[in-house]
Amino acid sequence: VMGQATHLVPVRLPPATARARTDLLQSAGPQVTLLQAPVVAAHAPRWRIQLNADHSAADIDDLAELIRDVTRAFDRQPLPRKARQLTQG
C-alpha cells in the first residue's frame, strides 16, 4: 500500500501478474480498478481501491484478507525438492 491515509488506496503489483491477480481478486467479489500504462508507469501497475463511508470496518478487513489470499496464491514458492519428496510419500 502506498501513500497517506485517504479514501483512495493504491496497491502496487508485480507487472507480470497484475492482470491475473486482479482477475483472481475480482472473482471473489470485490471490484477493484487496475491502473496500467499509460496511466501509471509500465513497471508500476497498481490497484486503485476506493473506500467510502458505506464500507464498514468488517468490509475493509474482508478485503484485506482477500488481498492477502491473492498475494499468497501468487507469491507461494515451490517446496524444495527434499520437502516435496517427504510430502509425496
C-alpha angles and dihedrals in degrees: 000000000000136000138005128329107283140132089266113072117191115200116191117223135194107263095227094057104026095108094044092048090050092049091050093048092047091049086064092056113264117115109219127173116237111211114203138162130336090029090051131012113291091241094050113057115167146177116248105210115189119202127192140179091273091066113092125211087255090055090053092046090050091051091048090052091050090050090050090050092051091047092050092049092055101034097047109123120218115256115261112260094255092051090049090054091052093051094047097058 
